[in-house]
Amino acid sequence: MNSDKAARELNWTMRPVEDSLPDTAESLIAFGLVAASRPARSAAA
């Protein structure tokens, strides 16, 4: 599977995973599809 057809027909470019993964997570939270996680508690707490 590759993105050649999308790039050619839609002028689409792939974004680095370092950029797209956090953006995807933010969108899922913003649309209410997943809950935002809380910071992990330390074992000493």
PDBQT receptor file of N, H, CA, C and O in Angstrom, charges set to zero:
ATOM      1  N   MET A   1       0.848  -1.162   0.000  1.00  0.00    +0.000 N 
ATOM      2  CA  MET A   1       0.000   0.000   0.000  1.00  0.00    +0.000 C 
ATOM      3  C   MET A   1       0.903   1.237   0.000  1.00  0.00    +0.000 C 
ATOM      4  O   MET A   1       1.854   1.319   0.777  1.00  0.00    +0.000 OA
ATOM      5  N   ASN A   2       0.600   2.184  -0.867  1.00  0.00    +0.000 N 
ATOM      6  H   ASN A   2      -0.173   2.117  -1.499  1.00  0.00    +0.000 HD
ATOM      7  CA  ASN A   2       1.366   3.433  -0.860  1.00  0.00    +0.000 C 
ATOM      8  C   ASN A   2       0.451   4.606  -1.176  1.00  0.00    +0.000 C 
ATOM      9  O   ASN A   2      -0.726   4.435  -1.492  1.00  0.00    +0.000 OA
ATOM     10  N   SER A   3       1.012   5.779  -1.083  1.00  0.00    +0.000 N 
ATOM     11  H   SER A   3       1.968   5.918  -0.826  1.00  0.00    +0.000 HD
ATOM     12  CA  SER A   3       0.216   7.000  -1.227  1.00  0.00    +0.000 C 
ATOM     13  C   SER A   3       0.396   7.682  -2.576  1.00  0.00    +0.000 C 
ATOM     14  O   SER A   3       0.025   8.846  -2.728  1.00  0.00    +0.000 OA
ATOM     15  N   ASP A   4       0.953   6.987  -3.548  1.00  0.00    +0.000 N 
ATOM     16  H   ASP A   4       1.254   6.042  -3.424  1.00  0.00    +0.000 HD
ATOM     17  CA  ASP A   4       1.232   7.614  -4.845  1.00  0.00    +0.000 C 
ATOM     18  C   ASP A   4      -0.016   8.189  -5.513  1.00  0.00    +0.000 C 
ATOM     19  O   ASP A   4       0.013   9.315  -6.008  1.00  0.00    +0.000 OA
ATOM     20  N   LYS A   5      -1.107   7.428  -5.533  1.00  0.00    +0.000 N 
ATOM     21  H   LYS A   5      -1.131   6.513  -5.131  1.00  0.00    +0.000 HD
ATOM     22  CA  LYS A   5      -2.325   7.896  -6.200  1.00  0.00    +0.000 C 
ATOM     23  C   LYS A   5      -2.899   9.124  -5.495  1.00  0.00    +0.000 C 
ATOM     24  O   LYS A   5      -3.303  10.082  -6.154  1.00  0.00    +0.000 OA
ATOM     25  N   ALA A   6      -2.938   9.104  -4.172  1.00  0.00    +0.000 N 
ATOM     26  H   ALA A   6      -2.609   8.326  -3.637  1.00  0.00    +0.000 HD
ATOM     27  CA  ALA A   6      -3.441  10.262  -3.420  1.00  0.00    +0.000 C 
ATOM     28  C   ALA A   6      -2.565  11.479  -3.661  1.00  0.00    +0.000 C 
ATOM     29  O   ALA A   6      -3.072  12.589  -3.824  1.00  0.00    +0.000 OA
ATOM     30  N   ALA A   7      -1.266  11.278  -3.684  1.00  0.00    +0.000 N 
ATOM     31  H   ALA A   7      -0.855  10.376  -3.552  1.00  0.00    +0.000 HD
ATOM     32  CA  ALA A   7      -0.343  12.391  -3.927  1.00  0.00    +0.000 C 
ATOM     33  C   ALA A   7      -0.562  12.969  -5.323  1.00  0.00    +0.000 C 
ATOM     34  O   ALA A   7      -0.590  14.187  -5.503  1.00  0.00    +0.000 OA
ATOM     35  N   ARG A   8      -0.713  12.106  -6.285  1.00  0.00    +0.000 N 
ATOM     36  H   ARG A   8      -0.691  11.117  -6.139  1.00  0.00    +0.000 HD
ATOM     37  CA  ARG A   8      -0.866  12.534  -7.676  1.00  0.00    +0.000 C 
ATOM     38  C   ARG A   8      -2.229  13.195  -7.921  1.00  0.00    +0.000 C 
ATOM     39  O   ARG A   8      -2.290  14.277  -8.504  1.00  0.00    +0.000 OA
ATOM     40  N   GLU A   9      -3.307  12.564  -7.489  1.00  0.00    +0.000 N 
ATOM     41  H   GLU A   9      -3.257  11.685  -7.016  1.00  0.00    +0.000 HD
ATOM     42  CA  GLU A   9      -4.646  13.046  -7.825  1.00  0.00    +0.000 C 
ATOM     43  C   GLU A   9      -5.178  14.117  -6.872  1.00  0.00    +0.000 C 
ATOM     44  O   GLU A   9      -5.997  14.946  -7.268  1.00  0.00    +0.000 OA
ATOM     45  N   LEU A  10      -4.729  14.104  -5.651  1.00  0.00    +0.000 N 
ATOM     46  H   LEU A  10      -4.064  13.430  -5.329  1.00  0.00    +0.000 HD
ATOM     47  CA  LEU A  10      -5.267  15.034  -4.651  1.00  0.00    +0.000 C 
ATOM     48  C   LEU A  10      -4.240  16.043  -4.157  1.00  0.00    +0.000 C 
ATOM     49  O   LEU A  10      -4.537  16.885  -3.309  1.00  0.00    +0.000 OA
ATOM     50  N   ASN A  11      -3.029  15.948  -4.697  1.00  0.00    +0.000 N 
ATOM     51  H   ASN A  11      -2.788  15.265  -5.386  1.00  0.00    +0.000 HD
ATOM     52  CA  ASN A  11      -1.931  16.817  -4.260  1.00  0.00    +0.000 C 
ATOM     53  C   ASN A  11      -1.716  16.679  -2.749  1.00  0.00    +0.000 C 
ATOM     54  O   ASN A  11      -1.488  17.662  -2.044  1.00  0.00    +0.000 OA
ATOM     55  N   TRP A  12      -1.795  15.441  -2.277  1.00  0.00    +0.000 N 
ATOM     56  H   TRP A  12      -1.980  14.643  -2.850  1.00  0.00    +0.000 HD
ATOM     57  CA  TRP A  12      -1.693  15.109  -0.862  1.00  0.00    +0.000 C 
ATOM     58  C   TRP A  12      -0.260  14.747  -0.510  1.00  0.00    +0.000 C 
ATOM     59  O   TRP A  12       0.430  14.096  -1.294  1.00  0.00    +0.000 OA
ATOM     60  N   THR A  13       0.183  15.162   0.650  1.00  0.00    +0.000 N 
ATOM     61  H   THR A  13      -0.377  15.691   1.287  1.00  0.00    +0.000 HD
ATOM     62  CA  THR A  13       1.506  14.762   1.130  1.00  0.00    +0.000 C 
ATOM     63  C   THR A  13       1.368  14.143   2.518  1.00  0.00    +0.000 C 
ATOM     64  O   THR A  13       0.552  14.574   3.333  1.00  0.00    +0.000 OA
ATOM     65  N   MET A  14       2.178  13.135   2.762  1.00  0.00    +0.000 N 
ATOM     66  H   MET A  14       2.841  12.786   2.100  1.00  0.00    +0.000 HD
ATOM     67  CA  MET A  14       2.168  12.460   4.041  1.00  0.00    +0.000 C 
ATOM     68  C   MET A  14       2.895  13.312   5.076  1.00  0.00    +0.000 C 
ATOM     69  O   MET A  14       3.932  13.908   4.789  1.00  0.00    +0.000 OA
ATOM     70  N   ARG A  15       2.340  13.359   6.277  1.00  0.00    +0.000 N 
ATOM     71  H   ARG A  15       1.497  12.875   6.510  1.00  0.00    +0.000 HD
ATOM     72  CA  ARG A  15       2.972  14.092   7.377  1.00  0.00    +0.000 C 
ATOM     73  C   ARG A  15       3.769  13.116   8.235  1.00  0.00    +0.000 C 
ATOM     74  O   ARG A  15       3.447  11.930   8.297  1.00  0.00    +0.000 OA
ATOM     75  N   PRO A  16       4.796  13.613   8.886  1.00  0.00    +0.000 N 
ATOM     76  CA  PRO A  16       5.553  12.737   9.788  1.00  0.00    +0.000 C 
ATOM     77  C   PRO A  16       4.657  12.237  10.925  1.00  0.00    +0.000 C 
ATOM     78  O   PRO A  16       3.798  12.969  11.417  1.00  0.00    +0.000 OA
ATOM     79  N   VAL A  17       4.868  10.993  11.331  1.00  0.00    +0.000 N 
ATOM     80  H   VAL A  17       5.566  10.399  10.931  1.00  0.00    +0.000 HD
ATOM     81  CA  VAL A  17       4.059  10.411  12.409  1.00  0.00    +0.000 C 
ATOM     82  C   VAL A  17       4.204  11.213  13.696  1.00  0.00    +0.000 C 
ATOM     83  O   VAL A  17       3.276  11.255  14.504  1.00  0.00    +0.000 OA
ATOM     84  N   GLU A  18       5.348  11.847  13.898  1.00  0.00    +0.000 N 
ATOM     85  H   GLU A  18       6.102  11.814  13.242  1.00  0.00    +0.000 HD
ATOM     86  CA  GLU A  18       5.566  12.665  15.090  1.00  0.00    +0.000 C 
ATOM     87  C   GLU A  18       4.604  13.845  15.152  1.00  0.00    +0.000 C 
ATOM     88  O   GLU A  18       4.302  14.344  16.236  1.00  0.00    +0.000 OA
ATOM     89  N   ASP A  19       4.122  14.295  13.995  1.00  0.00    +0.000 N 
ATOM     90  H   ASP A  19       4.368  13.890  13.114  1.00  0.00    +0.000 HD
ATOM     91  CA  ASP A  19       3.147  15.387  13.926  1.00  0.00    +0.000 C 
ATOM     92  C   ASP A  19       1.716  14.865  13.896  1.00  0.00    +0.000 C 
ATOM     93  O   ASP A  19       0.845  15.392  14.589  1.00  0.00    +0.000 OA
ATOM     94  N   SER A  20       1.472  13.837  13.099  1.00  0.00    +0.000 N 
ATOM     95  H   SER A  20       2.179  13.410  12.535  1.00  0.00    +0.000 HD
ATOM     96  CA  SER A  20       0.098  13.395  12.880  1.00  0.00    +0.000 C 
ATOM     97  C   SER A  20      -0.491  12.629  14.060  1.00  0.00    +0.000 C 
ATOM     98  O   SER A  20      -1.694  12.732  14.303  1.00  0.00    +0.000 OA
ATOM     99  N   LEU A  21       0.304  11.874  14.794  1.00  0.00    +0.000 N 
ATOM    100  H   LEU A  21       1.280  11.791  14.596  1.00  0.00    +0.000 HD
ATOM    101  CA  LEU A  21      -0.246  11.106  15.903  1.00  0.00    +0.000 C 
ATOM    102  C   LEU A  21      -0.779  11.994  17.027  1.00  0.00    +0.000 C 
ATOM    103  O   LEU A  21      -1.905  11.778  17.474  1.00  0.00    +0.000 OA
ATOM    104  N   PRO A  22      -0.016  12.985  17.503  1.00  0.00    +0.000 N 
ATOM    105  CA  PRO A  22      -0.581  13.875  18.531  1.00  0.00    +0.000 C 
ATOM    106  C   PRO A  22      -1.802  14.657  18.030  1.00  0.00    +0.000 C 
ATOM    107  O   PRO A  22      -2.753  14.866  18.783  1.00  0.00    +0.000 OA
ATOM    108  N   ASP A  23      -1.779  15.086  16.773  1.00  0.00    +0.000 N 
ATOM    109  H   ASP A  23      -1.007  14.916  16.161  1.00  0.00    +0.000 HD
ATOM    110  CA  ASP A  23      -2.928  15.806  16.216  1.00  0.00    +0.000 C 
ATOM    111  C   ASP A  23      -4.163  14.914  16.159  1.00  0.00    +0.000 C 
ATOM    112  O   ASP A  23      -5.274  15.370  16.428  1.00  0.00    +0.000 OA
ATOM    113  N   THR A  24      -3.970  13.643  15.808  1.00  0.00    +0.000 N 
ATOM    114  H   THR A  24      -3.067  13.273  15.589  1.00  0.00    +0.000 HD
ATOM    115  CA  THR A  24      -5.083  12.702  15.775  1.00  0.00    +0.000 C 
ATOM    116  C   THR A  24      -5.664  12.514  17.169  1.00  0.00    +0.000 C 
ATOM    117  O   THR A  24      -6.883  12.522  17.343  1.00  0.00    +0.000 OA
ATOM    118  N   ALA A  25      -4.801  12.347  18.157  1.00  0.00    +0.000 N 
ATOM    119  H   ALA A  25      -3.811  12.341  18.016  1.00  0.00    +0.000 HD
ATOM    120  CA  ALA A  25      -5.267  12.187  19.539  1.00  0.00    +0.000 C 
ATOM    121  C   ALA A  25      -6.050  13.410  19.994  1.00  0.00    +0.000 C 
ATOM    122  O   ALA A  25      -7.105  13.271  20.613  1.00  0.00    +0.000 OA
ATOM    123  N   GLU A  26      -5.551  14.601  19.697  1.00  0.00    +0.000 N 
ATOM    124  H   GLU A  26      -4.694  14.714  19.194  1.00  0.00    +0.000 HD
ATOM    125  CA  GLU A  26      -6.255  15.829  20.080  1.00  0.00    +0.000 C 
ATOM    126  C   GLU A  26      -7.624  15.909  19.418  1.00  0.00    +0.000 C 
ATOM    127  O   GLU A  26      -8.590  16.330  20.054  1.00  0.00    +0.000 OA
ATOM    128  N   SER A  27      -7.721  15.514  18.157  1.00  0.00    +0.000 N 
ATOM    129  H   SER A  27      -6.936  15.172  17.641  1.00  0.00    +0.000 HD
ATOM    130  CA  SER A  27      -9.005  15.537  17.452  1.00  0.00    +0.000 C 
ATOM    131  C   SER A  27      -9.987  14.550  18.063  1.00  0.00    +0.000 C 
ATOM    132  O   SER A  27     -11.159  14.879  18.244  1.00  0.00    +0.000 OA
ATOM    133  N   LEU A  28      -9.526  13.344  18.385  1.00  0.00    +0.000 N 
ATOM    134  H   LEU A  28      -8.574  13.077  18.239  1.00  0.00    +0.000 HD
ATOM    135  CA  LEU A  28     -10.403  12.346  18.992  1.00  0.00    +0.000 C 
ATOM    136  C   LEU A  28     -10.947  12.834  20.329  1.00  0.00    +0.000 C 
ATOM    137  O   LEU A  28     -12.114  12.608  20.648  1.00  0.00    +0.000 OA
ATOM    138  N   ILE A  29     -10.104  13.501  21.109  1.00  0.00    +0.000 N 
ATOM    139  H   ILE A  29      -9.155  13.685  20.851  1.00  0.00    +0.000 HD
ATOM    140  CA  ILE A  29     -10.546  14.060  22.389  1.00  0.00    +0.000 C 
ATOM    141  C   ILE A  29     -11.528  15.206  22.152  1.00  0.00    +0.000 C 
ATOM    142  O   ILE A  29     -12.569  15.275  22.806  1.00  0.00    +0.000 OA
ATOM    143  N   ALA A  30     -11.205  16.103  21.221  1.00  0.00    +0.000 N 
ATOM    144  H   ALA A  30     -10.359  16.047  20.690  1.00  0.00    +0.000 HD
ATOM    145  CA  ALA A  30     -12.051  17.266  20.944  1.00  0.00    +0.000 C 
ATOM    146  C   ALA A  30     -13.447  16.857  20.474  1.00  0.00    +0.000 C 
ATOM    147  O   ALA A  30     -14.426  17.524  20.811  1.00  0.00    +0.000 OA
ATOM    148  N   PHE A  31     -13.557  15.773  19.700  1.00  0.00    +0.000 N 
ATOM    149  H   PHE A  31     -12.763  15.231  19.426  1.00  0.00    +0.000 HD
ATOM    150  CA  PHE A  31     -14.848  15.312  19.205  1.00  0.00    +0.000 C 
ATOM    151  C   PHE A  31     -15.555  14.381  20.190  1.00  0.00    +0.000 C 
ATOM    152  O   PHE A  31     -16.640  13.874  19.905  1.00  0.00    +0.000 OA
ATOM    153  N   GLY A  32     -14.935  14.159  21.347  1.00  0.00    +0.000 N 
ATOM    154  H   GLY A  32     -14.053  14.571  21.579  1.00  0.00    +0.000 HD
ATOM    155  CA  GLY A  32     -15.557  13.331  22.369  1.00  0.00    +0.000 C 
ATOM    156  C   GLY A  32     -15.549  11.847  22.070  1.00  0.00    +0.000 C 
ATOM    157  O   GLY A  32     -16.320  11.093  22.663  1.00  0.00    +0.000 OA
ATOM    158  N   LEU A  33     -14.697  11.420  21.167  1.00  0.00    +0.000 N 
ATOM    159  H   LEU A  33     -14.071  12.033  20.685  1.00  0.00    +0.000 HD
ATOM    160  CA  LEU A  33     -14.639  10.005  20.814  1.00  0.00    +0.000 C 
ATOM    161  C   LEU A  33     -13.825   9.197  21.813  1.00  0.00    +0.000 C 
ATOM    162  O   LEU A  33     -14.037   7.993  21.961  1.00  0.00    +0.000 OA
ATOM    163  N   VAL A  34     -12.902   9.848  22.493  1.00  0.00    +0.000 N 
ATOM    164  H   VAL A  34     -12.729  10.826  22.373  1.00  0.00    +0.000 HD
ATOM    165  CA  VAL A  34     -12.136   9.231  23.581  1.00  0.00    +0.000 C 
ATOM    166  C   VAL A  34     -12.002  10.258  24.699  1.00  0.00    +0.000 C 
ATOM    167  O   VAL A  34     -12.065  11.464  24.461  1.00  0.00    +0.000 OA
ATOM    168  N   ALA A  35     -11.819   9.771  25.907  1.00  0.00    +0.000 N 
ATOM    169  H   ALA A  35     -11.768   8.791  26.100  1.00  0.00    +0.000 HD
ATOM    170  CA  ALA A  35     -11.632  10.670  27.046  1.00  0.00    +0.000 C 
ATOM    171  C   ALA A  35     -10.161  11.040  27.165  1.00  0.00    +0.000 C 
ATOM    172  O   ALA A  35      -9.277  10.240  26.860  1.00  0.00    +0.000 OA
ATOM    173  N   ALA A  36      -9.919  12.250  27.609  1.00  0.00    +0.000 N 
ATOM    174  H   ALA A  36     -10.637  12.900  27.857  1.00  0.00    +0.000 HD
ATOM    175  CA  ALA A  36      -8.540  12.673  27.854  1.00  0.00    +0.000 C 
ATOM    176  C   ALA A  36      -8.017  11.885  29.043  1.00  0.00    +0.000 C 
ATOM    177  O   ALA A  36      -8.741  11.665  30.014  1.00  0.00    +0.000 OA
ATOM    178  N   SER A  37      -6.778  11.466  28.971  1.00  0.00    +0.000 N 
ATOM    179  H   SER A  37      -6.190  11.645  28.182  1.00  0.00    +0.000 HD
ATOM    180  CA  SER A  37      -6.205  10.706  30.082  1.00  0.00    +0.000 C 
ATOM    181  C   SER A  37      -5.687  11.655  31.146  1.00  0.00    +0.000 C 
ATOM    182  O   SER A  37      -5.370  12.814  30.879  1.00  0.00    +0.000 OA
ATOM    183  N   ARG A  38      -5.612  11.143  32.331  1.00  0.00    +0.000 N 
ATOM    184  H   ARG A  38      -5.870  10.201  32.549  1.00  0.00    +0.000 HD
ATOM    185  CA  ARG A  38      -5.048  11.898  33.447  1.00  0.00    +0.000 C 
ATOM    186  C   ARG A  38      -3.591  11.488  33.595  1.00  0.00    +0.000 C 
ATOM    187  O   ARG A  38      -3.221  10.376  33.219  1.00  0.00    +0.000 OA
ATOM    188  N   PRO A  39      -2.761  12.370  34.139  1.00  0.00    +0.000 N 
ATOM    189  CA  PRO A  39      -1.371  11.974  34.397  1.00  0.00    +0.000 C 
ATOM    190  C   PRO A  39      -1.337  10.786  35.358  1.00  0.00    +0.000 C 
ATOM    191  O   PRO A  39      -2.162  10.695  36.267  1.00  0.00    +0.000 OA
ATOM    192  N   ALA A  40      -0.396   9.892  35.158  1.00  0.00    +0.000 N 
ATOM    193  H   ALA A  40       0.274   9.966  34.420  1.00  0.00    +0.000 HD
ATOM    194  CA  ALA A  40      -0.272   8.718  36.018  1.00  0.00    +0.000 C 
ATOM    195  C   ALA A  40       0.114   9.128  37.431  1.00  0.00    +0.000 C 
ATOM    196  O   ALA A  40       0.905  10.051  37.629  1.00  0.00    +0.000 OA
ATOM    197  N   ARG A  41      -0.450   8.435  38.405  1.00  0.00    +0.000 N 
ATOM    198  H   ARG A  41      -1.092   7.685  38.244  1.00  0.00    +0.000 HD
ATOM    199  CA  ARG A  41      -0.096   8.698  39.800  1.00  0.00    +0.000 C 
ATOM    200  C   ARG A  41       1.196   7.963  40.130  1.00  0.00    +0.000 C 
ATOM    201  O   ARG A  41       1.470   6.889  39.595  1.00  0.00    +0.000 OA
ATOM    202  N   SER A  42       1.972   8.548  41.004  1.00  0.00    +0.000 N 
ATOM    203  H   SER A  42       1.750   9.421  41.439  1.00  0.00    +0.000 HD
ATOM    204  CA  SER A  42       3.194   7.867  41.431  1.00  0.00    +0.000 C 
ATOM    205  C   SER A  42       2.832   6.781  42.438  1.00  0.00    +0.000 C 
ATOM    206  O   SER A  42       1.787   6.861  43.085  1.00  0.00    +0.000 OA
ATOM    207  N   ALA A  43       3.673   5.783  42.575  1.00  0.00    +0.000 N 
ATOM    208  H   ALA A  43       4.521   5.718  42.050  1.00  0.00    +0.000 HD
ATOM    209  CA  ALA A  43       3.415   4.673  43.487  1.00  0.00    +0.000 C 
ATOM    210  C   ALA A  43       3.429   5.134  44.941  1.00  0.00    +0.000 C 
ATOM    211  O   ALA A  43       2.799   4.506  45.792  1.00  0.00    +0.000 OA
ATOM    212  N   ALA A  44       4.138   6.222  45.238  1.00  0.00    +0.000 N 
ATOM    213  H   ALA A  44       4.650   6.733  44.546  1.00  0.00    +0.000 HD
ATOM    214  CA  ALA A  44       4.245   6.711  46.612  1.00  0.00    +0.000 C 
ATOM    215  C   ALA A  44       3.005   7.474  47.058  1.00  0.00    +0.000 C 
ATOM    216  O   ALA A  44       2.844   7.729  48.251  1.00  0.00    +0.000 OA
ATOM    217  N   ALA A  45       2.139   7.840  46.146  1.00  0.00    +0.000 N 
ATOM    218  H   ALA A  45       2.269   7.634  45.176  1.00  0.00    +0.000 HD
ATOM    219  CA  ALA A  45       0.982   8.679  46.487  1.00  0.00    +0.000 C 
ATOM    220  C   ALA A  45      -0.088   7.966  47.235  1.00  0.00    +0.000 C 
ATOM    221  O   ALA A  45      -1.107   8.566  47.577  1.00  0.00    +0.000 OA
TER     222      ALA A  45
